[in-house]
């Protein structure tokens, strides 16, 4: 593509160089720059892209795009074109879509947002669409799935991937005859314009709980970020039981499709759709049904396919040995942890909960999660999640502050490996263990180091250790 073609529909000022040059790619990462790439020097939360201009040029960038006019042009070679635009995050979205020939405009796309349940609902929608004969891709936290099969993993397990990777994935999906895309739309992804040039046929609002407040600067900004899904979608599906979502629906010019524990799109639906998987997964199934109805399918056409619904990896993922049931789940917010514990505590079995909270994230949710765990569990084992640069023991102290007044026994193992092993070796036949917080994740971040860590792998190793001790 010619640079002039990329820029012709976008407001810009050429500060230096020519736009009559061929470009071979566009990126906001200097490390991904190749020969004749456009480097968008975006200002991020942690670092500023302008500090990587020299590296980008060294790697082959022949065009720089910036949204600040205080750059020193004397340090940039004259053969490098420099373009000034109003908003770099919007431009990387626009440019990535255009460079891939706007694949989103040729696909039917469903975007799912919410504090909890995005991955499960996305996979449920994908499974129903496959059952109905559509070749479908699901893109989100756990990777890229085409017709239920994992075909690509997502770098750093990003819920909503950057636009420069997203649009090429859409193009590759089209080349494989995919017609329907289901994607997770995170608040971070929406607020950073990763989906700004991705028109949606359907947008789904699941719930608004406590998560990412610190990253957005407060609860209202978090809600405002979620609401950025609205102008992207032709039709909206909204959880009427969630007060914040219901208010969002009431403010729409066009009525959405509502789902709740009582009905789907105004039709009574009293029967449990997914027995034994908890109320929250019944609601997830209802959200998926609502999305299919937004696509024009009747409840009668959808119902015969509900038997095909399966939870994705790391969502109430079960392993059983020696009469002990172990569940690994991604629950990392108070609402999500409560939903999972409510589902598991419906049995009369003794319930052991192993969990921690992530570092550098919403501290106010830690005591709430502690209280939830103490209320529903027979025994709680506190440990590390991804402490990042925070002191793990301080995170645990924050969790413990919410457990005051409960008689539930609590033990602490800062090392997650030790916590899981202890839970497995101490559990008796007939008991249930929930290991919450990381789910599908394959890494643990301690300080600035990322190490391989998989909860389910640790569970199986712990049973081997338990058996060897006998």
Sine and cosine of phi, psi and omega as CSV:
sin_phi,cos_phi,sin_psi,cos_psi,sin_omega,cos_omega
0.00,0.00,0.60,-0.80,0.12,-0.99
-0.98,0.20,0.59,-0.81,0.06,-1.00
-0.85,0.52,-0.61,0.80,0.01,-1.00
-0.88,0.48,-0.58,0.81,0.03,-1.00
-0.92,0.38,-0.65,0.76,0.01,-1.00
-0.90,0.43,-0.59,0.80,-0.13,-0.99
-1.00,-0.04,-0.19,0.98,-0.23,-0.97
-0.90,0.44,-0.46,0.89,-0.02,-1.00
-0.96,-0.29,0.31,0.95,-0.06,-1.00
-0.80,-0.60,0.73,-0.68,0.01,-1.00
-0.90,0.43,0.79,-0.62,-0.04,-1.00
-0.34,-0.94,0.29,-0.96,0.10,-1.00
-0.78,-0.63,0.77,-0.64,0.02,-1.00
-1.00,0.06,0.93,-0.37,-0.02,-1.00
-1.00,0.09,-0.41,0.91,-0.07,-1.00
-0.24,-0.97,0.58,-0.81,0.14,-0.99
1.00,0.07,-0.15,-0.99,-0.09,-1.00
-0.92,-0.39,0.52,-0.85,0.09,-1.00
-0.99,-0.16,0.03,1.00,0.06,-1.00
-1.00,0.01,0.89,0.46,0.03,-1.00
-0.66,-0.75,0.45,-0.89,0.02,-1.00
-1.00,0.10,0.68,-0.73,0.06,-1.00
-0.89,-0.46,0.55,-0.84,-0.07,-1.00
-0.92,-0.39,0.06,1.00,0.00,-1.00
0.13,-0.99,0.17,-0.99,0.02,-1.00
-0.62,-0.78,0.69,-0.73,-0.02,-1.00
-0.43,-0.90,0.42,-0.91,0.11,-0.99
-0.97,-0.24,0.06,1.00,0.02,-1.00
-0.93,-0.36,0.86,-0.51,0.00,-1.00
-0.88,0.47,-0.45,0.89,-0.01,-1.00
-0.96,0.29,-0.40,0.92,0.02,-1.00
-1.00,-0.06,0.00,1.00,0.01,-1.00
-0.91,0.41,0.69,-0.73,0.13,-0.99
-0.80,-0.60,-0.02,-1.00,-0.05,-1.00
-0.83,0.56,0.75,-0.66,0.05,-1.00
0.91,0.42,0.47,0.88,0.07,-1.00
-1.00,0.09,0.39,-0.92,0.21,-0.98
-1.00,-0.05,0.82,-0.58,0.06,-1.00
-0.96,-0.27,0.87,-0.48,0.02,-1.00
-1.00,-0.09,0.94,-0.34,-0.08,-1.00
-0.99,0.10,0.97,0.24,-0.08,-1.00
-0.99,0.14,0.58,-0.82,0.09,-1.00
-1.00,0.06,0.89,-0.46,-0.02,-1.00
-0.99,-0.17,-0.05,-1.00,0.00,-1.00
-0.94,0.35,-0.65,0.76,-0.07,-1.00
-1.00,-0.09,-0.65,0.76,-0.08,-1.00
-0.66,-0.75,0.28,-0.96,-0.02,-1.00
-0.95,-0.30,0.81,-0.59,-0.04,-1.00
-0.85,0.53,-0.43,0.90,-0.03,-1.00
-0.91,0.42,-0.39,0.92,0.02,-1.00
-0.96,0.27,-0.17,0.99,-0.02,-1.00
-0.94,-0.34,0.22,0.98,-0.03,-1.00
-0.87,0.49,-0.70,0.71,-0.02,-1.00
-0.87,0.50,-0.68,0.74,0.02,-1.00
-0.91,0.41,-0.65,0.76,0.00,-1.00
-0.88,0.47,-0.70,0.72,0.02,-1.00
-0.90,0.43,-0.65,0.76,0.03,-1.00
-0.87,0.48,-0.54,0.84,-0.01,-1.00
-1.00,0.10,-0.07,1.00,0.10,-0.99
0.84,-0.54,0.04,1.00,-0.01,-1.00
-0.91,0.42,0.74,-0.67,0.05,-1.00
-0.92,-0.40,-0.07,1.00,0.05,-1.00
-0.68,-0.74,0.74,-0.67,0.10,-1.00
-0.92,-0.40,0.72,-0.70,0.07,-1.00
-0.89,-0.46,0.81,-0.59,-0.04,-1.00
-0.74,-0.67,0.36,-0.93,0.05,-1.00
-0.86,-0.52,0.33,0.94,0.09,-1.00
-0.74,-0.67,0.68,-0.73,-0.11,-0.99
-0.99,-0.12,0.29,0.96,-0.02,-1.00
-0.98,-0.18,0.31,0.95,-0.02,-1.00
-0.97,0.23,0.59,-0.81,0.01,-1.00
-1.00,0.07,0.98,-0.21,-0.05,-1.00
-0.94,0.34,-0.35,0.94,-0.04,-1.00
-0.92,0.40,-0.33,0.94,-0.01,-1.00
-1.00,0.00,-0.03,1.00,-0.05,-1.00
-0.95,-0.31,0.79,-0.62,0.00,-1.00
-0.80,0.59,0.59,-0.80,-0.10,-0.99
-0.91,0.42,-0.40,0.92,-0.01,-1.00
-0.98,0.19,-0.12,0.99,0.03,-1.00
-1.00,-0.02,0.81,-0.58,0.03,-1.00
-0.98,0.20,0.71,-0.70,0.03,-1.00
-0.87,-0.49,0.82,-0.57,-0.08,-1.00
-0.87,-0.50,0.77,-0.64,0.05,-1.00
-0.98,-0.19,0.81,-0.59,0.01,-1.00
-0.77,-0.64,0.25,-0.97,-0.08,-1.00
-0.96,0.29,-0.59,0.81,-0.13,-0.99
-0.55,-0.84,0.94,-0.35,-0.09,-1.00
-0.94,0.35,-0.55,0.83,-0.01,-1.00
-0.93,0.36,-0.59,0.81,0.09,-1.00
-0.94,0.34,-0.59,0.81,-0.04,-1.00
-0.93,0.36,-0.64,0.77,-0.01,-1.00
-0.91,0.42,-0.54,0.84,0.06,-1.00
-0.92,0.38,-0.77,0.64,0.01,-1.00
-0.88,0.48,-0.75,0.66,-0.06,-1.00
-0.90,0.43,-0.63,0.77,0.01,-1.00
-0.91,0.42,-0.66,0.75,0.03,-1.00
-0.90,0.43,-0.71,0.71,-0.05,-1.00
-0.93,0.37,-0.62,0.78,-0.01,-1.00
-0.91,0.42,-0.45,0.89,0.04,-1.00
-1.00,-0.07,0.16,0.99,0.01,-1.00
0.91,0.40,0.63,0.78,0.13,-0.99
0.74,0.67,0.86,0.50,-0.04,-1.00
-0.90,0.43,-0.48,0.88,-0.03,-1.00
-0.87,0.50,-0.46,0.89,-0.03,-1.00
-0.96,0.28,-0.26,0.97,-0.03,-1.00
-0.96,-0.26,0.00,1.00,-0.05,-1.00
-0.90,-0.43,0.37,-0.93,0.14,-0.99
-0.99,-0.11,0.89,-0.45,-0.17,-0.99
-0.85,-0.52,0.73,-0.68,0.08,-1.00
-0.91,-0.40,0.82,-0.57,0.04,-1.00
-0.95,-0.30,0.73,-0.69,-0.06,-1.00
-0.88,-0.48,0.84,-0.55,0.06,-1.00
-0.82,-0.57,0.33,-0.94,-0.04,-1.00
0.45,-0.89,0.38,-0.92,0.01,-1.00
-0.94,0.35,-0.67,0.75,-0.02,-1.00
-0.80,-0.60,0.58,-0.81,0.16,-0.99
0.99,-0.11,0.00,1.00,-0.07,-1.00
-0.85,0.52,-0.72,0.69,-0.05,-1.00
-0.91,0.42,-0.74,0.68,-0.03,-1.00
-0.88,0.47,-0.74,0.68,-0.03,-1.00
-0.90,0.43,-0.65,0.76,0.03,-1.00
-0.86,0.52,-0.70,0.71,0.01,-1.00
-0.94,0.35,-0.61,0.79,0.06,-1.00
-0.87,0.49,-0.71,0.71,0.02,-1.00
-0.88,0.48,-0.71,0.70,0.02,-1.00
-0.86,0.50,-0.66,0.75,-0.01,-1.00
-0.91,0.40,-0.66,0.76,0.03,-1.00
-0.92,0.39,-0.65,0.76,0.03,-1.00
-0.90,0.44,-0.64,0.77,0.05,-1.00
-0.88,0.47,-0.70,0.71,0.02,-1.00
-0.86,0.50,-0.52,0.85,-0.02,-1.00
-1.00,0.04,0.12,0.99,0.15,-0.99
0.99,-0.11,0.22,0.98,-0.01,-1.00
-0.97,-0.23,0.72,-0.70,0.11,-0.99
-0.97,0.24,0.88,-0.47,-0.23,-0.97
-0.78,-0.62,0.65,-0.76,0.11,-0.99
-0.93,-0.38,0.64,-0.77,0.10,-1.00
-0.90,-0.43,0.82,-0.58,-0.06,-1.00
-0.86,-0.51,0.82,-0.57,0.00,-1.00
-0.02,-1.00,-0.45,-0.89,-0.14,-0.99
-0.82,0.57,-0.64,0.77,-0.10,-1.00
-1.00,0.00,0.01,1.00,0.07,-1.00
0.83,-0.56,-0.24,-0.97,0.06,-1.00
-0.97,-0.25,0.87,-0.50,0.03,-1.00
-0.91,-0.42,0.72,-0.69,0.11,-0.99
-0.89,-0.46,0.87,-0.49,-0.09,-1.00
0.77,0.64,0.68,0.73,0.10,-0.99
1.00,0.09,-0.07,1.00,-0.02,-1.00
-0.96,-0.29,0.75,-0.66,0.01,-1.00
-0.93,0.37,0.85,-0.52,-0.01,-1.00
-0.92,-0.40,-0.41,0.91,0.04,-1.00
-0.51,-0.86,0.62,-0.79,0.14,-0.99
-1.00,-0.02,0.37,-0.93,-0.02,-1.00
-0.97,-0.23,0.80,-0.60,-0.02,-1.00
-0.85,0.53,0.75,-0.66,0.02,-1.00
0.87,0.49,0.34,0.94,0.03,-1.00
0.78,0.63,0.62,0.78,0.00,-1.00
-0.92,0.38,0.73,-0.69,0.00,-1.00
-0.91,0.41,-0.76,0.65,0.07,-1.00
-0.88,-0.48,0.92,-0.39,-0.15,-0.99
-0.97,0.23,0.41,-0.91,0.00,-1.00
-0.85,0.53,0.50,-0.86,-0.08,-1.00
-0.84,0.55,-0.60,0.80,-0.06,-1.00
-0.91,0.41,-0.38,0.92,0.09,-1.00
-0.99,-0.11,-0.52,0.85,-0.09,-1.00
-0.91,0.41,-0.77,0.63,-0.07,-1.00
-0.92,0.40,-0.64,0.77,0.13,-0.99
-0.88,0.48,-0.56,0.83,0.08,-1.00
-0.89,0.45,-0.68,0.73,0.05,-1.00
-0.86,0.51,-0.66,0.75,0.02,-1.00
-0.90,0.44,-0.66,0.75,0.03,-1.00
-0.91,0.42,-0.60,0.80,0.06,-1.00
-0.88,0.47,-0.69,0.73,0.02,-1.00
-0.88,0.48,-0.64,0.77,0.01,-1.00
-0.90,0.44,-0.36,0.93,0.05,-1.00
-0.99,-0.15,0.32,0.95,0.07,-1.00
0.92,0.39,0.37,0.93,0.13,-0.99
-0.94,0.34,0.68,-0.73,0.01,-1.00
-0.92,-0.39,-0.42,0.91,-0.06,-1.00
-0.83,-0.56,0.69,-0.73,0.04,-1.00
-0.86,-0.52,0.72,-0.70,0.14,-0.99
-0.87,-0.49,0.81,-0.59,-0.07,-1.00
-0.73,-0.68,0.48,-0.88,0.09,-1.00
-1.00,0.07,0.79,-0.61,0.00,-1.00
-0.93,-0.37,0.99,-0.14,-0.03,-1.00
-0.99,0.17,0.33,-0.94,0.04,-1.00
-0.89,0.46,-0.63,0.78,0.02,-1.00
-0.91,0.41,-0.70,0.71,0.01,-1.00
-0.88,0.48,-0.65,0.76,0.01,-1.00
-0.94,0.35,-0.69,0.72,-0.07,-1.00
-0.94,0.33,-0.38,0.93,0.02,-1.00
-0.99,-0.16,0.25,0.97,0.14,-0.99
0.92,0.39,0.38,0.93,0.01,-1.00
-0.90,0.43,-0.43,0.90,-0.01,-1.00
-0.93,-0.36,0.25,0.97,-0.11,-0.99
-0.86,0.51,-0.47,0.88,-0.02,-1.00
-0.88,-0.47,0.66,0.75,0.05,-1.00
-0.79,-0.61,1.00,0.02,0.03,-1.00
-0.90,0.44,0.69,-0.72,-0.03,-1.00
-0.94,-0.34,0.63,-0.78,0.13,-0.99
-0.97,0.24,-0.64,0.77,-0.02,-1.00
-0.69,-0.73,0.67,-0.74,0.14,-0.99
-0.87,-0.50,0.71,-0.71,-0.08,-1.00
-0.88,-0.47,0.80,-0.60,0.10,-0.99
-0.97,-0.26,0.91,-0.42,-0.06,-1.00
-1.00,0.03,-0.77,0.64,-0.09,-1.00
-0.11,-0.99,0.32,-0.95,0.09,-1.00
-0.79,-0.62,0.95,-0.31,0.01,-1.00
-0.87,-0.50,-0.45,-0.89,-0.06,-1.00
-0.99,-0.15,0.93,-0.38,0.07,-1.00
-0.13,-0.99,0.58,-0.82,0.10,-0.99
0.87,0.49,0.32,0.95,0.04,-1.00
-0.86,0.51,-0.71,0.70,-0.06,-1.00
-0.88,0.47,-0.64,0.76,-0.04,-1.00
-0.93,0.37,-0.48,0.88,-0.02,-1.00
-1.00,-0.09,-0.31,0.95,-0.04,-1.00
1.00,-0.04,0.48,0.88,0.06,-1.00
0.79,-0.61,0.24,-0.97,-0.08,-1.00
-0.90,0.44,-0.69,0.72,-0.06,-1.00
-0.91,0.42,-0.62,0.78,0.03,-1.00
-0.92,0.39,-0.54,0.84,0.08,-1.00
-0.90,0.44,-0.72,0.70,0.04,-1.00
-0.89,0.46,-0.69,0.72,0.01,-1.00
-0.87,0.50,-0.59,0.81,0.03,-1.00
-0.91,0.42,-0.69,0.73,0.04,-1.00
-0.87,0.50,-0.62,0.78,-0.06,-1.00
-0.93,0.37,-0.22,0.98,0.06,-1.00
-0.91,0.41,-0.21,0.98,0.09,-1.00
-0.93,0.36,-0.47,0.88,-0.15,-0.99
-0.85,0.53,-0.80,0.60,-0.05,-1.00
-0.94,0.35,-0.23,0.97,0.00,-1.00
-0.98,0.18,-0.41,0.91,-0.19,-0.98
-0.97,-0.24,0.62,-0.78,0.09,-1.00
-0.97,0.26,-0.60,0.80,-0.04,-1.00
-0.69,-0.72,0.63,-0.77,-0.02,-1.00
-0.90,-0.43,0.57,-0.83,0.07,-1.00
-0.85,-0.52,0.79,-0.61,-0.19,-0.98
-0.72,-0.69,0.65,-0.76,0.07,-1.00
-0.97,0.23,0.95,-0.32,-0.05,-1.00
-0.96,0.30,-0.35,0.94,0.00,-1.00
-0.98,0.21,-0.30,0.95,0.04,-1.00
-1.00,-0.02,0.87,-0.49,-0.12,-0.99
-0.86,0.52,-0.70,0.71,-0.04,-1.00
-0.91,0.41,-0.67,0.75,0.03,-1.00
-0.90,0.44,-0.64,0.77,0.00,-1.00
-0.89,0.46,-0.66,0.75,0.04,-1.00
-0.89,0.46,-0.64,0.76,0.06,-1.00
-0.86,0.51,-0.69,0.72,0.00,-1.00
-0.90,0.45,-0.61,0.79,-0.02,-1.00
-0.92,0.39,-0.39,0.92,-0.01,-1.00
-1.00,0.00,0.05,1.00,-0.05,-1.00
-0.99,0.12,0.54,-0.84,0.04,-1.00
-0.97,0.26,-0.52,0.86,0.05,-1.00
-0.94,-0.35,0.73,-0.68,-0.04,-1.00
-0.91,0.42,0.69,-0.72,0.03,-1.00
-1.00,0.09,0.07,-1.00,0.23,-0.97
-1.00,0.01,0.83,-0.56,0.01,-1.00
-0.99,-0.16,0.55,-0.84,0.21,-0.98
-0.76,-0.65,0.46,-0.89,0.00,-1.00
-0.40,-0.92,-0.04,-1.00,0.02,-1.00
-0.94,0.33,-0.24,0.97,-0.03,-1.00
-0.98,-0.22,-0.51,0.86,-0.11,-0.99
-0.48,-0.88,0.23,-0.97,0.15,-0.99
-0.75,-0.66,0.89,-0.46,-0.03,-1.00
0.81,0.58,0.67,0.74,0.07,-1.00
0.99,0.13,-0.08,1.00,-0.02,-1.00
-0.98,-0.20,0.78,-0.63,-0.02,-1.00
-0.86,0.51,0.69,-0.72,-0.02,-1.00
-0.58,-0.82,0.96,0.27,-0.14,-0.99
-0.98,0.22,-0.37,0.93,-0.11,-0.99
-0.97,0.26,0.57,-0.82,0.07,-1.00
-0.93,0.37,0.78,-0.62,-0.06,-1.00
-1.00,0.06,-0.58,0.82,-0.04,-1.00
-0.79,-0.61,1.00,0.06,-0.03,-1.00
-0.89,0.46,0.58,-0.81,0.12,-0.99
0.96,0.28,0.11,0.99,0.00,-1.00
-0.92,-0.40,0.10,0.99,0.10,-0.99
1.00,-0.06,0.41,-0.91,-0.01,-1.00
-0.87,0.50,-0.62,0.78,-0.06,-1.00
-0.90,0.44,-0.56,0.83,0.03,-1.00
-0.98,0.18,-0.42,0.91,0.17,-0.99
-0.90,0.43,-0.67,0.74,0.04,-1.00
-0.91,0.42,-0.60,0.80,0.06,-1.00
-0.89,0.46,-0.65,0.76,0.04,-1.00
-0.91,0.42,-0.63,0.78,0.02,-1.00
-0.91,0.42,-0.60,0.80,0.06,-1.00
-0.89,0.46,-0.67,0.74,0.01,-1.00
-0.90,0.44,-0.66,0.75,0.04,-1.00
-0.88,0.47,-0.66,0.75,0.04,-1.00
-0.86,0.51,-0.64,0.77,0.02,-1.00
-0.90,0.43,-0.65,0.76,0.02,-1.00
-0.92,0.39,-0.58,0.81,0.05,-1.00
-0.92,0.39,-0.56,0.83,0.06,-1.00
-0.90,0.43,-0.42,0.91,0.05,-1.00
-1.00,0.09,-0.05,1.00,0.06,-1.00
0.96,-0.29,0.02,1.00,0.02,-1.00
-0.99,0.12,0.61,-0.79,0.05,-1.00
-1.00,0.10,0.36,-0.93,0.06,-1.00
-0.86,0.51,-0.59,0.80,0.01,-1.00
-0.89,0.45,-0.61,0.79,0.00,-1.00
-0.96,0.28,-0.49,0.87,-0.07,-1.00
-0.99,0.15,-0.64,0.77,-0.16,-0.99
-0.79,0.62,-0.69,0.73,-0.04,-1.00
-0.88,0.47,-0.24,0.97,-0.08,-1.00
-0.98,-0.20,0.00,1.00,-0.05,-1.00
-0.91,0.41,-0.39,0.92,0.01,-1.00
-0.90,0.44,-0.35,0.94,-0.06,-1.00
-0.99,0.15,-0.15,0.99,-0.08,-1.00
-0.93,0.38,0.77,-0.63,0.01,-1.00
-0.71,-0.70,0.65,-0.76,0.03,-1.00
-0.94,0.34,0.61,-0.79,0.04,-1.00
-0.96,0.28,0.18,-0.98,0.01,-1.00
-0.82,0.57,0.70,-0.72,0.06,-1.00
0.99,0.16,0.15,0.99,0.07,-1.00
-0.88,-0.48,0.96,-0.29,-0.10,-0.99
0.72,0.70,0.68,0.74,0.01,-1.00
-0.97,0.26,0.82,-0.57,-0.19,-0.98
-0.97,-0.25,0.64,-0.77,0.18,-0.98
-0.69,-0.73,0.72,-0.69,-0.04,-1.00
-0.76,-0.65,0.74,-0.67,0.05,-1.00
-0.40,-0.92,0.59,-0.81,0.05,-1.00
0.82,0.57,0.53,0.85,0.03,-1.00
0.98,0.21,0.08,1.00,0.01,-1.00
-0.97,-0.25,0.79,-0.61,0.08,-1.00
-1.00,-0.10,0.78,-0.62,0.05,-1.00
-0.87,-0.50,0.74,-0.68,0.04,-1.00
-0.86,-0.51,0.76,-0.65,0.10,-1.00
-0.96,-0.28,0.79,-0.61,-0.05,-1.00
-0.61,-0.79,0.51,-0.86,-0.07,-1.00
-0.98,0.22,-0.09,1.00,-0.09,-1.00
-0.71,0.70,0.91,-0.41,-0.03,-1.00
-0.69,-0.73,0.31,0.95,0.12,-0.99
-0.78,-0.62,0.32,-0.95,0.01,-1.00
-0.84,0.54,-0.70,0.71,-0.02,-1.00
-0.89,0.46,-0.70,0.72,-0.03,-1.00
-0.92,0.40,-0.68,0.74,0.01,-1.00
-0.90,0.44,-0.66,0.75,0.02,-1.00
-0.89,0.46,-0.68,0.73,-0.02,-1.00
-0.87,0.49,-0.70,0.71,-0.03,-1.00
-0.93,0.36,-0.68,0.73,0.00,-1.00
-0.92,0.40,-0.60,0.80,0.08,-1.00
-0.87,0.49,-0.68,0.73,0.00,-1.00
-0.89,0.45,-0.70,0.71,-0.05,-1.00
-0.96,0.27,-0.50,0.87,-0.05,-1.00
-0.99,0.14,0.00,1.00,0.07,-1.00
-0.91,0.41,-0.43,0.90,0.10,-0.99
-0.99,0.16,0.19,-0.98,0.00,-1.00
-1.00,-0.05,0.15,0.99,-0.06,-1.00
-0.97,0.25,0.45,-0.89,0.05,-1.00
-0.94,0.34,0.71,-0.70,-0.14,-0.99
-0.88,-0.47,0.86,-0.50,0.03,-1.00
-0.96,-0.29,0.80,-0.60,-0.03,-1.00
-0.92,-0.40,0.80,-0.60,0.07,-1.00
-0.92,-0.40,0.85,-0.52,0.02,-1.00
-0.30,-0.95,0.21,-0.98,0.13,-0.99
-0.54,-0.84,-0.19,-0.98,0.06,-1.00
-0.75,-0.66,0.53,-0.85,-0.01,-1.00
-0.94,0.34,0.55,-0.84,0.07,-1.00
-0.99,0.16,0.36,-0.93,0.03,-1.00
0.86,0.51,0.47,0.89,0.03,-1.00
-0.76,-0.65,0.01,-1.00,-0.13,-0.99
-0.75,0.66,0.97,-0.25,-0.04,-1.00
-0.94,0.33,-0.47,0.88,-0.08,-1.00
-0.92,0.38,-0.31,0.95,0.00,-1.00
-0.99,0.13,-0.25,0.97,-0.08,-1.00
-0.89,0.46,-0.80,0.60,0.03,-1.00
-0.89,0.46,-0.53,0.85,0.04,-1.00
-0.90,0.44,-0.67,0.75,0.02,-1.00
-0.93,0.37,-0.58,0.81,0.07,-1.00
-0.88,0.48,-0.70,0.71,0.00,-1.00
-0.90,0.43,-0.67,0.74,0.01,-1.00
-0.88,0.47,-0.73,0.68,-0.01,-1.00
-0.88,0.47,-0.69,0.73,-0.01,-1.00
-0.91,0.41,-0.58,0.81,-0.04,-1.00
-0.93,0.37,-0.67,0.75,-0.14,-0.99
-0.99,-0.13,-0.29,0.96,-0.14,-0.99
-0.99,-0.13,0.43,-0.90,0.14,-0.99
-0.99,0.10,-0.42,0.91,-0.07,-1.00
-0.36,-0.93,0.71,-0.70,0.00,-1.00
-0.87,-0.49,0.72,-0.69,0.10,-1.00
-0.89,-0.46,0.92,-0.38,0.00,-1.00
-1.00,0.01,0.62,-0.79,-0.03,-1.00
-0.46,-0.89,-0.16,-0.99,0.02,-1.00
-1.00,0.01,0.54,-0.84,0.15,-0.99
-0.97,-0.23,-0.97,-0.24,0.20,-0.98
-0.90,-0.44,1.00,0.03,-0.10,-0.99
-0.92,0.39,-0.32,0.95,-0.04,-1.00
0.81,0.59,-0.76,-0.65,-0.07,-1.00
-1.00,-0.03,0.02,1.00,0.05,-1.00
-0.98,0.19,0.43,-0.90,0.08,-1.00
-0.95,0.31,0.88,-0.48,-0.06,-1.00
-0.83,0.56,-0.61,0.79,-0.03,-1.00
-0.91,0.42,-0.53,0.85,0.02,-1.00
-0.94,0.35,-0.61,0.79,0.06,-1.00
-0.87,0.49,-0.68,0.74,0.00,-1.00
-0.92,0.40,-0.62,0.79,0.07,-1.00
-0.87,0.50,-0.66,0.75,0.02,-1.00
-0.88,0.47,-0.65,0.76,0.02,-1.00
-0.91,0.41,-0.70,0.72,-0.04,-1.00
-0.88,0.48,-0.48,0.88,-0.03,-1.00
-0.89,0.45,-0.37,0.93,0.03,-1.00
-1.00,-0.01,-0.06,1.00,-0.08,-1.00
-0.97,-0.22,0.04,1.00,0.01,-1.00
-0.90,0.44,0.72,-0.69,0.02,-1.00
0.99,-0.12,-0.22,0.98,0.05,-1.00
-1.00,-0.04,0.58,-0.81,0.01,-1.00
-1.00,0.02,-0.01,1.00,-0.04,-1.00
-0.89,0.46,0.79,-0.62,0.06,-1.00
-0.89,0.46,0.68,-0.74,-0.01,-1.00
-0.77,-0.64,0.72,-0.69,0.11,-0.99
-0.79,-0.61,0.41,-0.91,-0.07,-1.00
-0.82,-0.57,0.79,-0.61,0.16,-0.99
-0.73,-0.68,0.97,-0.24,-0.06,-1.00
-0.87,0.50,-0.61,0.80,0.04,-1.00
-0.97,0.26,0.88,-0.47,-0.07,-1.00
-0.90,0.43,-0.58,0.81,0.05,-1.00
-0.85,0.52,-0.73,0.69,0.01,-1.00
-0.92,0.40,-0.62,0.79,0.00,-1.00
-0.88,0.47,-0.71,0.70,-0.01,-1.00
-0.92,0.39,-0.68,0.73,0.01,-1.00
-0.88,0.48,-0.68,0.73,0.00,-1.00
-0.89,0.46,-0.71,0.70,-0.01,-1.00
-0.87,0.50,-0.70,0.71,-0.04,-1.00
-0.93,0.37,-0.68,0.73,-0.05,-1.00
-0.95,0.30,-0.45,0.89,-0.02,-1.00
-1.00,0.03,-0.36,0.93,-0.09,-1.00
-0.91,0.41,0.59,-0.81,0.01,-1.00
-0.97,-0.24,0.42,-0.91,0.06,-1.00
-0.80,0.60,0.68,-0.73,-0.03,-1.00
1.00,-0.06,-0.09,1.00,0.01,-1.00
-0.99,-0.10,0.33,-0.94,0.02,-1.00
-0.88,-0.47,0.68,-0.74,0.11,-0.99
-0.90,-0.44,0.78,-0.63,0.17,-0.99
-0.95,-0.32,0.81,-0.59,0.11,-0.99
-0.93,-0.37,0.94,-0.33,-0.19,-0.98
-0.92,-0.40,0.44,-0.90,0.19,-0.98
0.90,-0.44,-0.56,0.83,-0.09,-1.00
-0.92,-0.40,-0.50,0.87,0.10,-0.99
0.81,0.58,-0.91,-0.42,-0.06,-1.00
-0.97,0.23,-0.24,0.97,-0.16,-0.99
-0.85,0.52,0.57,-0.82,-0.04,-1.00
-0.92,-0.39,0.07,1.00,0.00,-1.00
-0.71,-0.70,0.37,-0.93,0.16,-0.99
-0.79,-0.62,0.73,-0.68,-0.01,-1.00
-0.97,-0.26,0.90,-0.44,0.07,-1.00
-0.86,-0.52,0.87,-0.50,-0.18,-0.98
0.82,0.57,-0.80,-0.59,-0.02,-1.00
-0.97,-0.23,0.23,0.97,0.00,-1.00
-0.98,-0.20,0.70,-0.71,0.08,-1.00
-0.93,-0.38,0.86,-0.50,-0.05,-1.00
-0.86,-0.50,0.49,-0.87,0.03,-1.00
-0.89,0.45,0.76,-0.65,0.06,-1.00
-0.37,-0.93,0.84,-0.54,0.00,-1.00
-0.78,-0.62,0.87,-0.50,-0.03,-1.00
-0.84,0.55,-0.70,0.71,-0.05,-1.00
-0.92,0.39,-0.60,0.80,0.09,-1.00
-0.88,0.48,-0.67,0.74,0.00,-1.00
-0.91,0.42,-0.58,0.81,0.04,-1.00
-0.88,0.48,-0.75,0.66,-0.04,-1.00
-0.92,0.40,-0.63,0.77,0.07,-1.00
-0.89,0.46,-0.62,0.79,-0.03,-1.00
-0.92,0.39,-0.58,0.81,0.08,-1.00
-0.93,0.37,-0.60,0.80,0.08,-1.00
-0.88,0.48,-0.67,0.74,0.03,-1.00
-0.90,0.44,-0.68,0.74,0.01,-1.00
-0.88,0.48,-0.70,0.72,-0.02,-1.00
-0.92,0.38,-0.59,0.81,-0.02,-1.00
-0.93,0.36,-0.44,0.90,-0.01,-1.00
-0.97,0.26,-0.35,0.94,-0.07,-1.00
-0.93,0.36,0.00,0.00,0.00,0.00
